[in-house]
Amino acid sequence: MAGFAQPADEPCPCGGGLYASCCGPFHRGEALPATAEQLMRSRYSAYSRGVIDYLLRTHPSEVPEAQRRQELKASCRGVRWTRLAIVATDAGGAGDLTGTVTFEAHYRSMGQDGVLRECSRFGREGGVLDGRWLYLEAETLEG
């Protein structure tokens, strides 16, 4: 699976340190994000590295998995994510059931640079504090 052969001293795509100790453990299933922001950062890194299984695991959907997998593969192939900036967080901490993360994800696609501005909503699986964080939905922001 993509993303696991990255050298230990390679920077994490999310900007949070070294991949091996930042998002790598989440992608490899060795740890779970403790906050909504950690999940958001790890999902950004998964898009950047093409870690499709992680993206599927962290976002419940009614869409059949095979279809989602194909869509994610196409998205990961067509976009090069270049930088992540966290703009704001609301709740989403270790003692919260829900939270939001507003961010700007810079990318390059088909020779053009762009910025995805989004406020993502996260929640705990099962609505309980010991449930893992899941990505629920996004609101794309204008401008």
TIKOL-995937 format. One record per residue (C-alpha): residue number from 0; residue in one letter; chain; x, y, z. Coordinates in pm, whole numbers, plus 50000, padded with zeros to 5 digits. Example, Ala and Ser with C-alpha at 12.3 -4.5 7.8 and 13.67 -1.06 7.14 Angstrom:
2
<0; 'A'; 'A'; <51230; 49550; 50780>>
<1; 'S'; 'A'; <51367; 49894; 50714>>
//
This chain:
143
<0; 'M'; 'A'; <50000; 50000; 50000>>
<1; 'A'; 'A'; <50124; 50348; 49918>>
<2; 'G'; 'A'; <50277; 50556; 50191>>
<3; 'F'; 'A'; <50444; 50286; 50398>>
<4; 'A'; 'A'; <50783; 50278; 50227>>
<5; 'Q'; 'A'; <50845; 50644; 50304>>
<6; 'P'; 'A'; <51181; 50690; 50485>>
<7; 'A'; 'A'; <51160; 50755; 50861>>
<8; 'D'; 'A'; <51314; 51102; 50821>>
<9; 'E'; 'A'; <51072; 51209; 50545>>
<10; 'P'; 'A'; <50848; 51507; 50635>>
<11; 'C'; 'A'; <50481; 51425; 50681>>
<12; 'P'; 'A'; <50259; 51570; 50407>>
<13; 'C'; 'A'; <50036; 51732; 50674>>
<14; 'G'; 'A'; <50329; 51942; 50801>>
<15; 'G'; 'A'; <50313; 51796; 51151>>
<16; 'G'; 'A'; <50661; 51647; 51173>>
<17; 'L'; 'A'; <50812; 51327; 51040>>
<18; 'Y'; 'A'; <50581; 51087; 50859>>
<19; 'A'; 'A'; <50700; 50786; 51062>>
<20; 'S'; 'A'; <50583; 50943; 51388>>
<21; 'C'; 'A'; <50307; 51175; 51263>>
<22; 'C'; 'A'; <50048; 51023; 51026>>
<23; 'G'; 'A'; <50233; 50698; 50950>>
<24; 'P'; 'A'; <50111; 50515; 51264>>
<25; 'F'; 'A'; <49749; 50604; 51180>>
<26; 'H'; 'A'; <49787; 50485; 50820>>
<27; 'R'; 'A'; <49947; 50159; 50934>>
<28; 'G'; 'A'; <49671; 50097; 51192>>
<29; 'E'; 'A'; <49913; 50121; 51486>>
<30; 'A'; 'A'; <49728; 50413; 51649>>
<31; 'L'; 'A'; <49405; 50610; 51627>>
<32; 'P'; 'A'; <49383; 50990; 51603>>
<33; 'A'; 'A'; <49297; 51140; 51944>>
<34; 'T'; 'A'; <49140; 51456; 51799>>
<35; 'A'; 'A'; <48938; 51565; 51498>>
<36; 'E'; 'A'; <49234; 51773; 51380>>
<37; 'Q'; 'A'; <49465; 51470; 51391>>
<38; 'L'; 'A'; <49212; 51276; 51182>>
<39; 'M'; 'A'; <49183; 51563; 50935>>
<40; 'R'; 'A'; <49562; 51590; 50903>>
<41; 'S'; 'A'; <49598; 51213; 50862>>
<42; 'R'; 'A'; <49329; 51208; 50591>>
<43; 'Y'; 'A'; <49509; 51490; 50406>>
<44; 'S'; 'A'; <49830; 51286; 50425>>
<45; 'A'; 'A'; <49644; 50976; 50307>>
<46; 'Y'; 'A'; <49518; 51167; 50001>>
<47; 'S'; 'A'; <49871; 51295; 49943>>
<48; 'R'; 'A'; <50023; 50946; 49971>>
<49; 'G'; 'A'; <49738; 50749; 49809>>
<50; 'V'; 'A'; <49652; 50546; 50122>>
<51; 'I'; 'A'; <49304; 50449; 49998>>
<52; 'D'; 'A'; <49221; 50193; 50268>>
<53; 'Y'; 'A'; <49270; 50455; 50539>>
<54; 'L'; 'A'; <49042; 50700; 50360>>
<55; 'L'; 'A'; <48773; 50432; 50335>>
<56; 'R'; 'A'; <48812; 50331; 50703>>
<57; 'T'; 'A'; <48773; 50685; 50831>>
<58; 'H'; 'A'; <48464; 50793; 50636>>
<59; 'P'; 'A'; <48136; 50601; 50661>>
<60; 'S'; 'A'; <47929; 50610; 50344>>
<61; 'E'; 'A'; <47627; 50452; 50179>>
<62; 'V'; 'A'; <47818; 50443; 49848>>
<63; 'P'; 'A'; <47944; 50091; 49765>>
<64; 'E'; 'A'; <48308; 50042; 49865>>
<65; 'A'; 'A'; <48422; 49936; 49517>>
<66; 'Q'; 'A'; <48285; 50259; 49370>>
<67; 'R'; 'A'; <48440; 50470; 49647>>
<68; 'R'; 'A'; <48776; 50294; 49600>>
<69; 'Q'; 'A'; <48776; 50371; 49226>>
<70; 'E'; 'A'; <48681; 50735; 49285>>
<71; 'L'; 'A'; <48953; 50778; 49548>>
<72; 'K'; 'A'; <49218; 50618; 49325>>
<73; 'A'; 'A'; <49127; 50854; 49042>>
<74; 'S'; 'A'; <49135; 51154; 49276>>
<75; 'C'; 'A'; <49473; 51058; 49423>>
<76; 'R'; 'A'; <49621; 51010; 49075>>
<77; 'G'; 'A'; <49490; 51341; 48940>>
<78; 'V'; 'A'; <49590; 51578; 49220>>
<79; 'R'; 'A'; <49924; 51655; 49388>>
<80; 'W'; 'A'; <49861; 51799; 49733>>
<81; 'T'; 'A'; <50133; 52050; 49817>>
<82; 'R'; 'A'; <50052; 52216; 50152>>
<83; 'L'; 'A'; <49800; 52209; 50434>>
<84; 'A'; 'A'; <49704; 52506; 50652>>
<85; 'I'; 'A'; <49468; 52465; 50948>>
<86; 'V'; 'A'; <49257; 52781; 50973>>
<87; 'A'; 'A'; <49038; 52699; 51275>>
<88; 'T'; 'A'; <48913; 52417; 51494>>
<89; 'D'; 'A'; <48596; 52401; 51700>>
<90; 'A'; 'A'; <48572; 52128; 51965>>
<91; 'G'; 'A'; <48700; 51792; 51836>>
<92; 'G'; 'A'; <48924; 51729; 52136>>
<93; 'A'; 'A'; <48977; 51412; 52339>>
<94; 'G'; 'A'; <48670; 51489; 52554>>
<95; 'D'; 'A'; <48436; 51584; 52267>>
<96; 'L'; 'A'; <48188; 51383; 52060>>
<97; 'T'; 'A'; <48197; 51615; 51758>>
<98; 'G'; 'A'; <48415; 51885; 51611>>
<99; 'T'; 'A'; <48498; 52083; 51301>>
<100; 'V'; 'A'; <48825; 52170; 51131>>
<101; 'T'; 'A'; <48850; 52451; 50879>>
<102; 'F'; 'A'; <49149; 52423; 50649>>
<103; 'E'; 'A'; <49310; 52522; 50322>>
<104; 'A'; 'A'; <49462; 52242; 50117>>
<105; 'H'; 'A'; <49688; 52362; 49836>>
<106; 'Y'; 'A'; <49721; 52142; 49529>>
<107; 'R'; 'A'; <49834; 52116; 49170>>
<108; 'S'; 'A'; <49613; 51950; 48909>>
<109; 'M'; 'A'; <49639; 51950; 48530>>
<110; 'G'; 'A'; <49913; 52213; 48543>>
<111; 'Q'; 'A'; <49710; 52452; 48758>>
<112; 'D'; 'A'; <49757; 52550; 49122>>
<113; 'G'; 'A'; <49452; 52567; 49344>>
<114; 'V'; 'A'; <49329; 52581; 49701>>
<115; 'L'; 'A'; <49051; 52375; 49852>>
<116; 'R'; 'A'; <48891; 52568; 50139>>
<117; 'E'; 'A'; <48674; 52348; 50353>>
<118; 'C'; 'A'; <48512; 52315; 50695>>
<119; 'S'; 'A'; <48501; 51944; 50775>>
<120; 'R'; 'A'; <48271; 51794; 51037>>
<121; 'F'; 'A'; <48389; 51501; 51248>>
<122; 'G'; 'A'; <48220; 51276; 51503>>
<123; 'R'; 'A'; <48291; 50982; 51728>>
<124; 'E'; 'A'; <48189; 50639; 51605>>
<125; 'G'; 'A'; <47879; 50528; 51794>>
<126; 'G'; 'A'; <47842; 50873; 51953>>
<127; 'V'; 'A'; <48055; 50767; 52251>>
<128; 'L'; 'A'; <48381; 50915; 52386>>
<129; 'D'; 'A'; <48578; 50595; 52331>>
<130; 'G'; 'A'; <48460; 50574; 51969>>
<131; 'R'; 'A'; <48719; 50647; 51703>>
<132; 'W'; 'A'; <48702; 50977; 51517>>
<133; 'L'; 'A'; <48534; 50965; 51175>>
<134; 'Y'; 'A'; <48507; 51218; 50896>>
<135; 'L'; 'A'; <48136; 51290; 50844>>
<136; 'E'; 'A'; <48092; 51564; 50586>>
<137; 'A'; 'A'; <48233; 51884; 50446>>
<138; 'E'; 'A'; <48120; 52229; 50358>>
<139; 'T'; 'A'; <48329; 52381; 50080>>
<140; 'L'; 'A'; <48404; 52744; 50157>>
<141; 'E'; 'A'; <48399; 53014; 49891>>
<142; 'G'; 'A'; <48702; 53227; 49809>>
//
